[in-house]
Amino acid sequence: MRKAFIATLCELAALDDRIVLLTGDLGHLAMEPFRERFPNRFLNAGVAEQNMIGLATGMAEAGFLPYAYSIATFAALRPFEFIRNGPVLHQLPVRVVGMGMGFEYGHSGPTHYGVEDISVLRALPGLTIVIPADSDQAANAIRDTYNVSGPVYYSLGKDDRITVPGLNGRFQLGKIQIPRKGVDVALVTMGSLSQEVAAAAQELSSQGLEAAVAVVSNFHPDPEDDLAEFLSSFRHVVSVEAQTLSGGLGAFAAGVIASRGLRCKLRALGVRTPPDGTSGPQEERWRKHGIDRGGIVRNVHELISN
């Protein structure tokens, strides 16, 4: 989604000279289009993410619209206090961009895994969180949240080739999107893992089970009403995320089911075990944590049979 992010940001920056792009010494071979078109509005803050967020906060207070970019763990976790005490407490329009959701930096090891950023930042109700599933949705989400008055966190994937069948780039704050309909089980997911969930739904269909897929692409405002309406017609629900389960998508789905008194059983799939010193490509990490298409299909059958 990096190309989609930069292309959309260039489009917006051509219309709004308040837009400034900051990077924590990352994004080489991706940010050049913005730097070349708007050299006076591009700043490399170096490997100093807390300072980058502090600088972006001051710029927002001075009337600019700063986008601060780094790898998800360094954009969200390292400067967490700066995000909380700066743009969130003062409701300033800082845009924090976390790149490499889930296990996309697989070979770089757990220091680079973006598996806690959503759950951690969901603790800040004044922060809009956007988690696009593919490049088309990312472009639309960036456009649609451009005028949000408060801070926004974007969790973006690296791969610009990902496409979620049936999603067609749809995005709306406070809403879910349903790229695939079904009657036997509901699969709820978010981010670039949605492609794997869609593949699992297709495999289930070949086995005689029709799975509906719901993509949650934003929090704060939480899409509670939309998700409750979607889940109300299902007895079995599986949430799938490349995140730790505490405070993430599974916790959100469980809260909606419990608070609305829905008559469905949830199985939450996500990262349940701590890092063990190994690393590997994203697909291998998905298999390790049971959130690949095979793991999803297996859990659906187990849930339905119990």
N, C-alpha and C positions, 0 to 999 in steps of 0.2 A: 504493500500500500504506500510505499515511500514516494513513488513517482506520482501517484494520485494526490498525495498530500502536497507535494511541492507544486505540482501543476495547478491545483486548486488555490493554493496560497498565492501563487503568482497572479492568478486571475483576480483574486480579491485585492491584492496589493496594488494592482494597476488602477483600481477604483478608489482605494482608500490609503492615503499616504501616512495614516497612523500605524499601519502594520509594520512590525519589526520582527525579524527572525534572529533568535539567539541559539547557539549550539554549545554543548559542553565538549567541544573538540571531537565531534562525531558527525557522521552523515556525509563523509567524503564520497565523491562519485554519485551523490544524490542531491545535494543542496546547490550545486553549481548553477542551475537555471535561475534560482532566486538571487544568488550572490552576484551573478553577472548582470541581471536586469536591474537590481536595486542594491548596488554596492554600499550605499550610505545607510542602508537599513538592515545590514547583515552584520552580526557581531559574534565572534568566537570568544566565549567566556573562559575557554580552557577547561581543564579537568578540575572544575570548582563549581559543582552543581548547586551547592547552597548559595554561593555568591551569585550564580546565574539567576536563581529564583528571587533573591533579594534585589538584584538589579532590575529584573522584570517587574517586580512589585513597584519599585520607584518609578519606572517608566510608565506603568499603567496609571499611577497616581498623577503623573504629569500630563496625561492625556493620550499616551500612545496605546497601541493594541499589540502587546508582545506575545510571541509564540516561542516558548523555551523548549528545546529539543534535546533528548538524550535517550540512551537505552532505558527501558522501563524501570529497572531496579534503581538506576542512578537518578532518573527523573522523579520518581515517586517516593522511594524509601529513604535515600540519603538526605534529601532536603525536606523531609516530612514536616518538621517543625516550622520551617520557613514557609511552606505552603499554608499550613494552619494559621500561623500568626500574621502572615502577610495578606495574600489575596483573599483567603477565606474569611478571616475575621473582619477585613475591611471591605469585602465584597467588591474587589477590583477585577477588571476583565483580563486577567492573566490566563494564557492558554498554555498548559503544560502538556507536552507531547512525549509520550513514552513509547519507544520503538521496541519491537521484538516480543510480542505477547507470548505468554506460556513458555514453551521450550524452543522458541525459534533460534536462540543462540545456543543450540544444543551442545556443540563441541566446546564451548567456552566454559562450561561447568555451572554449578549452582549459583555462583555470584552473579551470573548474567541471566538467570531464569526469572521471567516475569510471572511468577505464580502466586504472588501475594499482593500485587499493587491494587487490584480492584477491591479486595476485601479490606485492605488497610484504608484506602481512601474513601470507602463507603462509610467510614466512621465520621466523615466530615459532611454533614447534611447541607452545607452551603456551597458544595462543589458539584457541579454537573459533571457526570462521567459518561463518556461516549466510547463504545467498544464496537467498531464496525466489523462486519463479517467478511467483506471483500472490498476490492478497490472501488467499485461503483458505489457501494453504500458509503464508503469512507468519503468520497468526493461530495456526495449529497449531504452527509452529516456535517462536514466542515462548513459547507455553504449554509446549511440550515441553522447552525449554532453560532455563526459569525456575529450575530447581534445580541447574543446572550449577555446580559448586563454584568453578571458575576463571573467567577472563574470557571474554567472548563479543563478537565483532564481527558486527553485522547489516548486510548490504548490502541496502538496500530500494529499491524503485522508487516513483515518485510516483503512478503511475496506478492508482487503485483499481478501474478497470473491466476490467483485463486478466484474462482467464481462459484457462488452458491446457487444451484439451479432453482429457479422460481423466485428468487429474492428480487431480482431486477433493480437493485440499487435503492429499494424503498427504505425510507427512514423518517421517523417522526418522534420527537421527544415525548416521553410518557406513554409510548405505545410499543407493542411487540409487532413483529412481522411473521407471517406464516407462509413460508415458501412451499410447503408441502402439506396437503391435507390427508387425513387418515382417520380410522375409526377404532383401531384396536389398542393403540398405545400412544402416548404423547411423549415426544422427545423435546426437551427444552435445553437450549444451548446458547453460547455467545462467542463472539470473536472468530478468528480464523479456523478454530476447531469445527465450526459449523459445516465446513466441507466434508469432514470425516463423519459427522453425524448424518449428513445428507446421504453419504455413501452407505452408511449402516441402514438407513431407512430403505434404500433401494434393495439392499441385500435381504432385509426382512420381507419386502414385498415379494421377492422371488421364492420365499419360503411360506407365503400365504398370510403374512401379517402386514396390515397396512398401518404404518406409523405416520402420525402427523408431526411436523417439525415446527417449533416456534423459536425464533431468534430474538433474544433480549439484547438490545444494542445500546441501552442507556439506563442510568440510574440518576436519581435526584433531578427531575421527578421520577420516582419509581413507577413502572408500568403495572401497578397492582391490579387495577380494575380490568385492564386488558388481559393480563395473565389469568386472573380468576375466571373471567368469562370463558377463556380458551380451555382451561382445565376442568371446568364444571361438567363436561360431557364425557370425561374419561375416568376409568377405574384405576388405571395404571399409568404412572408418570416416571420417566427417567430424566434426571438433569445431568448434563455432561459439560464439564469445564476443565480447562487447563489451568486451574487455580487450586489453592488450598481450600478446603471446604468451609472453614470457619469464616463466616461473614461474606461468602461469595454467592454465586448463583444458586447453589443448592440450598443454602440458608435462606435466601430470599424466597425461593419457591416453597420451602417448608413453611415459612412465615405466612405466605399468602394462603396456603392450604389450611393451616391451622386457624388463622384469624377469620377466614371466610367460612369455616366449617364444611369444606369440600369433602366429598366422599371418594377420595382417591388415595392410593398408596404410592408413596414416593421412594425411589431409590436414587440416591445422589452419588454420582461418579465424579471423581476429581483426585487431587493429590492428597493422599492420606498418610504417606510415610515421609520422614525427614530425609534430607540428602544423605547418600551413602558413599560418597567419594567417587562415584562413577559419572561418566558423561557420555553423550552420544547424540546422533541426529534426532531431530524432532520426532520422526515416526517411531524410532526405537523407544524414546521416552514415553510416547503415547502408549505403546504396548506395555511398557514396564508398569505404568500406572493404571492399566485397564481402561483407557479412554480412547483406544483406537476402534475402528469399526468392528473388529472381531470381539473385543471386550464389550462393546455396546450391545451387539447382537446377543451375546451370551447372557448378559444381565437382563435383557428384555425377556428372554425365554425363562430365566429363573424367576423373575418377578411374576410373570403371568401364571407360571405353573404352581406357585405357592398359594 
